[in-house]
Amino acid sequence: MKWKVACLQMDIAYGDPEKNYKEAEKWIANAASEANVLVLPEMWTTGYDLTRVDEIADKEARQSIEFLQKQAVKHQVHLIGGSVANEEGDGVRNTLLIVDRNGQLIHQYSKLHLFQLMDEHLYLEAGKDESSFELDGESVAGFICYDLRFPEWMSKPVQQGAKALFVVAEWPAPRVNHWRVLLQARAIENQCYVVACNRIGADPKNKFAGHSMIIDPWGEIIAEGGDEEEIVTGEVDLSEVEEIRKRIPIFDDRRPNRYR
Ligand SMILES: NC(=O)CCC(=O)C(=O)O
């Protein structure tokens, strides 16, 4: 399976979902002419306006799901639909929405690791979902920002067959070095593609890094964004994963009973 992927490295209006839906519509239309799997950033409907999150979160993510379904069908693209503030019965979660080109919501994943430096633990609930899902019959997985610092969590779907890991983020500029190195490390240690979309711009507390990245299973950077709004595109050829896993068979050589 080959995909042309695009990371929508967009700015996000703080606490203004209606403006963000309008902007995202333009971004999706532009990216759809270049790619068939589009990735939006973390919390793209609201940004990190957490003090108002009860007011502006999307109820059961309904409006966001409907928006993504309409865009996916209109442009015939799969949408790794970034994450949104999702108000569920027992609280608000940071939820990644995956919609395929037929408009089916094929998976939801709520962020497991809440990032205390950005107050997530004060306003959000941790998720309970698995990260893996199938896209065009291929096993892949989706993660959200701070999850990137937890290699055991990111390798879990890979042990079960995932060949590509999607990451959506609002990763601040002062730690861009961590972002780049960790993404490359996750690709190398899991011998899989990593497709990571980070926002750009600033909110009242943080300036964000951009530098969305598409990395192959050997750890080579196929494409990387800079410090501006842009669409970062690259080709993902999943047959490469098998090739690399044969070259250095780390999954055969693992000794899990010695790791605890
Ligand atoms: N939105 C996030 O989870 C940010 C994570 C982050 O900045 C980090 O350093 O980790």
The ligand as an SDF file (V2000), in Angstrom:
LIG
                    3D

 10  9  0  0  0  0  0  0  0  0999 V2000
    0.3920   19.1570   23.8790 N   0  0  0  0  0  0  0  0  0  0  0  0
    1.3120   18.3810   24.4130 C   0  0  0  0  0  0  0  0  0  0  0  0
    1.0590   17.2570   24.8100 O   0  0  0  0  0  0  0  0  0  0  0  0
    2.6910   18.9670   24.4810 C   0  0  0  0  0  0  0  0  0  0  0  0
    3.7570   17.9670   24.8740 C   0  0  0  0  0  0  0  0  0  0  0  0
    5.0850   18.6240   25.0350 C   0  0  0  0  0  0  0  0  0  0  0  0
    5.2290   19.7990   24.7740 O   0  0  0  0  0  0  0  0  0  0  0  0
    6.2200   17.8530   25.5170 C   0  0  0  0  0  0  0  0  0  0  0  0
    7.3090   18.4410   25.6810 O   0  0  0  0  0  0  0  0  0  0  0  0
    6.0900   16.6400   25.7710 O   0  0  0  0  0  0  0  0  0  0  0  0
  1  2  1  0
  2  3  2  0
  2  4  1  0
  4  5  1  0
  5  6  1  0
  6  7  2  0
  6  8  1  0
  8  9  2  0
  8 10  1  0
M  END
$$$$
